[in-house]
Amino acid sequence: MITADEVLNDQAASFWLKEQIKNAMNRDIIDAINDTEILLEVLNELNRKRGVVQKKL
């Protein structure tokens, strides 16, 4: 399992990802999780439409 601190200190992590983690720390965590799950579904659908093969994490 990766921690927020590990991502925030990772030079290879995107600025966007780091900002979202920082924002999530100041939100209701359940709302942040729900929004993240919706975002994942939307991005997966965009990938399917483009014919991009999804990588497993």
N, CA, C and O atoms as a MOPAC input file, in Angstrom:
PM7 MOZYME 1SCF
protein

 N      0.85000 1    -1.17900 1     0.00000 1
 C      0.00000 1     0.00000 1     0.00000 1
 C      0.89400 1     1.24100 1     0.00000 1
 O      1.87600 1     1.31700 1     0.73900 1
 N      0.54000 1     2.18900 1    -0.82700 1
 C      1.30400 1     3.43300 1    -0.90600 1
 C      0.62400 1     4.50300 1    -0.04400 1
 O     -0.60300 1     4.57400 1     0.02000 1
 N      1.41400 1     5.30600 1     0.59600 1
 C      0.87200 1     6.34400 1     1.47300 1
 C      0.86200 1     7.70300 1     0.77700 1
 O      1.54300 1     7.91200 1    -0.22700 1
 N      0.07900 1     8.61200 1     1.33200 1
 C      0.03200 1     9.97300 1     0.80500 1
 C      1.41000 1    10.61800 1     0.86500 1
 O      1.82300 1    11.28500 1    -0.08300 1
 N      2.11400 1    10.43000 1     1.95500 1
 C      3.45000 1    11.01900 1     2.09200 1
 C      4.41200 1    10.49600 1     1.03500 1
 O      5.23400 1    11.25000 1     0.51300 1
 N      4.31400 1     9.21500 1     0.72100 1
 C      5.19300 1     8.64600 1    -0.30600 1
 C      4.94000 1     9.30300 1    -1.66300 1
 O      5.88300 1     9.63400 1    -2.38100 1
 N      3.68100 1     9.48900 1    -2.00700 1
 C      3.36400 1    10.12900 1    -3.29200 1
 C      3.80500 1    11.58600 1    -3.27300 1
 O      4.41700 1    12.06100 1    -4.23000 1
 N      3.50100 1    12.29500 1    -2.19900 1
 C      3.85000 1    13.71000 1    -2.11500 1
 C      5.35800 1    13.93700 1    -2.17600 1
 O      5.80400 1    14.99400 1    -2.62200 1
 N      6.13200 1    12.97800 1    -1.74300 1
 C      7.59300 1    13.10200 1    -1.76900 1
 C      8.23600 1    12.45800 1    -2.98900 1
 O      9.45800 1    12.49300 1    -3.13500 1
 N      7.43700 1    11.87800 1    -3.85700 1
 C      7.94900 1    11.19800 1    -5.04800 1
 C      8.11300 1    12.20000 1    -6.18700 1
 O      7.13000 1    12.77500 1    -6.65500 1
 N      9.33500 1    12.40700 1    -6.62800 1
 C      9.59100 1    13.36200 1    -7.70500 1
 C      8.96800 1    12.92100 1    -9.02200 1
 O      8.73800 1    13.75000 1    -9.90200 1
 N      8.69200 1    11.63700 1    -9.16900 1
 C      8.10400 1    11.12500 1   -10.40700 1
 C      6.58100 1    11.27500 1   -10.42900 1
 O      5.96300 1    11.16400 1   -11.48800 1
 N      5.98300 1    11.52200 1    -9.28200 1
 C      4.51800 1    11.68300 1    -9.21900 1
 C      4.12900 1    13.01000 1    -9.86400 1
 O      4.83400 1    14.01000 1    -9.73500 1
 N      3.00300 1    12.99900 1   -10.55400 1
 C      2.57600 1    14.22000 1   -11.26000 1
 C      2.12100 1    15.30300 1   -10.28200 1
 O      1.66400 1    15.02900 1    -9.17200 1
 N      2.26600 1    16.52600 1   -10.73900 1
 C      1.79400 1    17.66900 1    -9.95800 1
 C      0.29500 1    17.53400 1    -9.69900 1
 O     -0.17600 1    17.79200 1    -8.59200 1
 N     -0.45600 1    17.12300 1   -10.73900 1
 C     -1.90600 1    16.97800 1   -10.61600 1
 C     -2.25900 1    16.00000 1    -9.49800 1
 O     -3.11500 1    16.29600 1    -8.66500 1
 N     -1.60600 1    14.83600 1    -9.47300 1
 C     -1.88400 1    13.82700 1    -8.45400 1
 C     -1.57600 1    14.36400 1    -7.05900 1
 O     -2.35600 1    14.17200 1    -6.12700 1
 N     -0.45400 1    15.02600 1    -6.92500 1
 C     -0.08300 1    15.58700 1    -5.62200 1
 C     -1.10700 1    16.61800 1    -5.15300 1
 O     -1.45900 1    16.65200 1    -3.97400 1
 N     -1.58000 1    17.45000 1    -6.06300 1
 C     -2.58500 1    18.45000 1    -5.70500 1
 C     -3.88800 1    17.79400 1    -5.26800 1
 O     -4.53400 1    18.26000 1    -4.33000 1
 N     -4.27500 1    16.72000 1    -5.93900 1
 C     -5.52300 1    16.04100 1    -5.56700 1
 C     -5.39900 1    15.39300 1    -4.18700 1
 O     -6.36000 1    15.39100 1    -3.41700 1
 N     -4.25000 1    14.85700 1    -3.87800 1
 C     -4.03300 1    14.26600 1    -2.54800 1
 C     -4.10500 1    15.35300 1    -1.48300 1
 O     -4.74000 1    15.17100 1    -0.44500 1
 N     -3.45600 1    16.47900 1    -1.74300 1
 C     -3.51200 1    17.59400 1    -0.78800 1
 C     -4.95100 1    18.07300 1    -0.60100 1
 O     -5.38200 1    18.32800 1     0.52300 1
 N     -5.68700 1    18.19300 1    -1.69500 1
 C     -7.08500 1    18.62500 1    -1.61000 1
 C     -7.92400 1    17.62200 1    -0.82400 1
 O     -8.76900 1    18.01300 1    -0.01900 1
 N     -7.69200 1    16.34000 1    -1.05500 1
 C     -8.46200 1    15.29500 1    -0.37200 1
 C     -8.23000 1    15.32200 1     1.13600 1
 O     -9.11600 1    14.96400 1     1.91100 1
 N     -7.05700 1    15.74100 1     1.54300 1
 C     -6.74300 1    15.79600 1     2.97100 1
 C     -7.59300 1    16.83500 1     3.70000 1
 O     -7.73800 1    16.78200 1     4.92200 1
 N     -8.15100 1    17.77800 1     2.94500 1
 C     -8.96200 1    18.84700 1     3.53700 1
 C    -10.45300 1    18.65400 1     3.28900 1
 O    -11.25000 1    19.56100 1     3.53000 1
 N    -10.82700 1    17.47400 1     2.81000 1
 C    -12.22800 1    17.18500 1     2.48600 1
 C    -12.73900 1    16.05700 1     3.35900 1
 O    -11.98000 1    15.37700 1     4.05000 1
 N    -14.03600 1    15.88000 1     3.30800 1
 C    -14.61700 1    14.68200 1     3.89400 1
 C    -14.07900 1    13.50200 1     3.08900 1
 O    -14.24700 1    13.45400 1     1.87000 1
 N    -13.44100 1    12.55900 1     3.75800 1
 C    -12.74700 1    11.48500 1     3.06000 1
 C    -13.70500 1    10.58800 1     2.27400 1
 O    -13.34200 1    10.08700 1     1.21000 1
 N    -14.90700 1    10.38200 1     2.77600 1
 C    -15.88600 1     9.55500 1     2.06000 1
 C    -16.29300 1    10.24000 1     0.75500 1
 O    -16.41000 1     9.58000 1    -0.27800 1
 N    -16.50900 1    11.54800 1     0.79300 1
 C    -16.82200 1    12.28300 1    -0.43000 1
 C    -15.67000 1    12.19300 1    -1.42800 1
 O    -15.89100 1    12.01900 1    -2.62700 1
 N    -14.44600 1    12.31100 1    -0.93100 1
 C    -13.27500 1    12.22800 1    -1.80700 1
 C    -13.17000 1    10.84200 1    -2.44900 1
 O    -12.85900 1    10.72500 1    -3.63400 1
 N    -13.42800 1     9.80600 1    -1.67000 1
 C    -13.39600 1     8.43500 1    -2.20400 1
 C    -14.47000 1     8.25300 1    -3.26000 1
 O    -14.20400 1     7.70800 1    -4.33100 1
 N    -15.68300 1     8.70600 1    -2.96600 1
 C    -16.77700 1     8.57900 1    -3.93300 1
 C    -16.45400 1     9.30700 1    -5.23600 1
 O    -16.68200 1     8.77100 1    -6.32100 1
 N    -15.92800 1    10.51800 1    -5.13400 1
 C    -15.55600 1    11.27600 1    -6.33200 1
 C    -14.45000 1    10.56800 1    -7.11200 1
 O    -14.46300 1    10.55400 1    -8.34300 1
 N    -13.50700 1     9.99100 1    -6.40000 1
 C    -12.40900 1     9.28100 1    -7.04700 1
 C    -12.90700 1     8.05000 1    -7.78800 1
 O    -12.43600 1     7.75000 1    -8.88500 1
 N    -13.85200 1     7.34000 1    -7.20000 1
 C    -14.42000 1     6.16100 1    -7.86600 1
 C    -15.16700 1     6.55600 1    -9.13300 1
 O    -15.09400 1     5.85600 1   -10.14300 1
 N    -15.88300 1     7.67100 1    -9.08400 1
 C    -16.58100 1     8.16300 1   -10.27400 1
 C    -15.57300 1     8.56600 1   -11.33700 1
 O    -15.73400 1     8.22800 1   -12.51000 1
 N    -14.54000 1     9.28100 1   -10.93600 1
 C    -13.49400 1     9.69000 1   -11.87900 1
 C    -12.85100 1     8.47000 1   -12.54000 1
 O    -12.61000 1     8.47600 1   -13.74700 1
 N    -12.57700 1     7.43900 1   -11.76800 1
 C    -11.98600 1     6.22300 1   -12.31600 1
 C    -12.89700 1     5.59800 1   -13.36300 1
 O    -12.42800 1     5.17000 1   -14.41800 1
 N    -14.19800 1     5.54200 1   -13.08000 1
 C    -15.15300 1     4.99600 1   -14.04700 1
 C    -15.16100 1     5.81500 1   -15.33300 1
 O    -15.16000 1     5.25800 1   -16.43100 1
 N    -15.17000 1     7.13200 1   -15.19500 1
 C    -15.18400 1     8.01200 1   -16.36500 1
 C    -13.91300 1     7.82400 1   -17.19400 1
 O    -13.98100 1     7.72300 1   -18.41900 1
 N    -12.76700 1     7.77800 1   -16.53700 1
 C    -11.50600 1     7.61200 1   -17.25600 1
 C    -11.41200 1     6.24400 1   -17.92400 1
 O    -10.90400 1     6.13100 1   -19.03900 1
 N    -11.89900 1     5.21200 1   -17.25100 1
 C    -11.91900 1     3.88200 1   -17.86400 1
 C    -12.80500 1     3.86200 1   -19.10000 1
 O    -12.45500 1     3.23800 1   -20.10200 1
 N    -13.94800 1     4.53800 1   -19.04200 1
 C    -14.83000 1     4.60500 1   -20.20600 1
 C    -14.16300 1     5.35900 1   -21.35300 1
 O    -14.27500 1     4.95300 1   -22.51000 1
 N    -13.47700 1     6.44500 1   -21.04400 1
 C    -12.73600 1     7.16900 1   -22.07800 1
 C    -11.68500 1     6.26700 1   -22.71600 1
 O    -11.49900 1     6.28900 1   -23.93200 1
 N    -11.00700 1     5.48200 1   -21.90200 1
 C    -10.00900 1     4.53700 1   -22.41300 1
 C    -10.65800 1     3.51700 1   -23.33600 1
 O    -10.13700 1     3.24000 1   -24.41700 1
 N    -11.78300 1     2.95800 1   -22.92400 1
 C    -12.47900 1     1.97400 1   -23.75600 1
 C    -12.86600 1     2.57100 1   -25.10700 1
 O    -12.71800 1     1.92600 1   -26.14600 1
 N    -13.35900 1     3.80000 1   -25.08300 1
 C    -13.75500 1     4.46200 1   -26.33000 1
 C    -12.55300 1     4.69000 1   -27.24300 1
 O    -12.69200 1     4.66200 1   -28.46600 1
 N    -11.40100 1     4.91000 1   -26.67400 1
 C    -10.19300 1     5.13300 1   -27.45000 1
 C     -9.49500 1     3.83600 1   -27.82400 1
 O     -8.56100 1     3.82900 1   -28.62500 1
 N     -9.95700 1     2.74200 1   -27.23800 1
 C     -9.34600 1     1.44900 1   -27.54000 1
 C     -8.02900 1     1.21400 1   -26.82500 1
 O     -7.21200 1     0.40200 1   -27.26000 1
 N     -7.82500 1     1.92200 1   -25.73700 1
 C     -6.59100 1     1.78600 1   -24.97100 1
 C     -6.76300 1     0.63800 1   -23.98800 1
 O     -7.79400 1     0.53200 1   -23.32300 1
 N     -5.75400 1    -0.22000 1   -23.89900 1
 C     -5.79800 1    -1.34100 1   -22.96600 1
 C     -5.47300 1    -0.82500 1   -21.57500 1
 O     -4.47900 1    -0.12800 1   -21.37500 1
 N     -6.33000 1    -1.17800 1   -20.60900 1
 C     -6.15400 1    -0.72900 1   -19.22500 1
 C     -5.08400 1    -1.55400 1   -18.54500 1
 O     -5.08600 1    -2.78300 1   -18.62600 1
 N     -4.16000 1    -0.86600 1   -17.86700 1
 C     -3.13900 1    -1.54000 1   -17.07500 1
 C     -3.69300 1    -1.87600 1   -15.71200 1
 O     -4.47300 1    -1.11200 1   -15.14400 1
 N     -3.29700 1    -3.00900 1   -15.19000 1
 C     -3.63700 1    -3.36800 1   -13.80500 1
 C     -2.62300 1    -2.74100 1   -12.88800 1
 O     -1.43000 1    -2.71600 1   -13.19100 1
 N     -3.09800 1    -2.22600 1   -11.74900 1
 C     -2.18800 1    -1.62000 1   -10.76800 1
 C     -1.55500 1    -2.66700 1    -9.90300 1
 O     -0.76100 1    -2.34200 1    -9.02100 1

